[in-house]
Amino acid sequence: MNDETSLTHAGSVVSVTGSVVDIRFDRYLPPIHTILYAGPDRRVIIEVLTQLDDARVRGIAMTPTQGLARGMSVENSGGPLKAPVGKNILSRMFNVFGRPIDRLPMPSDIEWRSVHQMPPPLARLSTKSELFETGIKIIDVLAPLERGGKAGLFGGAGVGKTVLLTEMIHNMVGQHEGVSLFCGIGERCREGEELHREMTDAGVLPNMVMVFGQMNELPGSRFRVGHVALTMAEYFRDDERRDVLLLIDNIFRFIQAGSEVSGLMGQMPSRLGYQSTMSTELSQLQERIANTDTGAITSIQAVYVPADDFTDPAAVHTFSHLSASIVLSRKRASEGLFPAIDPLQSNSKMATPRIVGERHYRIAQEIRSTLAQYEDLKDIIAMLGLEQLSREDRNIVYRARRLERFLTQPFFTTEQFTGLSGKLVSRNDALNGCERILNDEFKDYPESGLYMIGSIDEAKK
């Protein structure tokens, strides 16, 4: 900007209330989503959210507002928040402003794009349905993922969402030819550092980009970090025509940040204190994750479920966008059945005979039916003991207990804690194992022999 324009576009701070800043512009009122710079050394970055009248705007600060005072001048950047895109952002780690946070210099030869993009039009969306293998038995058999689809990992605090997500990255980044993008929204900085180190050790960092807005940052920046990651993902899908694996941890923190922003802006909350615009904000983010004619963005998202309550509006609204829901259960975690995925609550729209095939569909239905019958028999067993059941019911219990143990799996990412080396199991091996257990081939083997193994042949050893 030349001096004359910057004077025309300059404003002054009217009031500062926490992260909310009101700014007066005498000549030119900046549009919504414009980024403004204020304070000493233009350190405070503000995003315009509403125009109060013909001379004042209200914005939310994306960086701490220390040192900001009334009357200070504010500079208009003339545009929205932008994200860096280009081949050189691979193997790097960025914050919400597109600045590197891996102690390396800014990548060269990059382009800056607005983070506010429209979802691809319906005419460009792909209609193919393909499976996306993860190498994790219980997921590939009971809740298979879709290439270019969205899968959610639902669970309360401490049931293993991040561990499962990291394991999927480990398994898929090696096999996945495209680009992987990890977006940390409001999660712990420790997790980001550990992930960066693990990916470097695994040698998969050259095909990966990480974007973090950690939990100590202001709601304004946590709310936008998902849009930054999506803008980078769209670049690889549309310009480079590559497949993208987008991992988000944690989508609930995005909703939470939106709720904080809405509260700070003084808007009336709706049910359970969430913002009234939650559904729209979530849709604007989720609808951009799509499978188009140029490439696919496959997304796996961790979703924190407040107080394990699946009727919470945040969980309900997220469910509606997904093609597969993987539900983690505290009860299974307490029984030591890891990954602690609930086989009866997890589902996928890919699990139809047309997509996975008749055999896979039949085996999955038999597993569900066996485990559901076992669930019903648990009360009788607790009161009267296993001996009081009929022989048929006892066989169902034996089968179900062996299936539960076979569907556990040692993870690569937890080797240093468990001392067990990680296992990658193909969908075919997992289906064979389940089928042989259902056919009572392993009824004379101890249950413990099926616990924490890879393919079923390991039980015979």
Buried (B, 14 or more C-beta within 10 A) or exposed (E): EEEEEEEEBBBBBBEBEEBBBBBBBEEEBBEEBBBBBBBEEEBBBBBBBBBEEEBBBBBBBBBEBEEBEEEBBBBBBBEBBBBBBBEEBBBBBBBBBBEBBBEEEEBEEBEBBEBBBEBBEEEEEBEEBBBBBBBBBBBBBBBBBBBBBBBBBBBBEEBBBBBBBBBBBBBBBBEBEBBBBBBBBBBBBEBBEBBBEBBBEBEBBEBBBBBBBBBEBBBBBBBBBBBBBBBBBBBBBBBBEBBBBBBBBBBBBBBBBBBBBBBBBEBEEBEEEBBEBBBEBBBBBBEBBBBBEBBBBBBBBBBBBBEBEBEBBBBEBBEEBBBBBBBBBBEBBEEEBBBBBBBEBBBBBBBEEEBBEEEBBBBBEBBBEBBBBBEEBEEEBEEEEEEEBEEEBBBBBBBBBBBBBBBBBBBBBBEEEEEEEBBBBBBEBBBBBBBBBBEEBBEEEEEEBBBBBBBBEBBEE
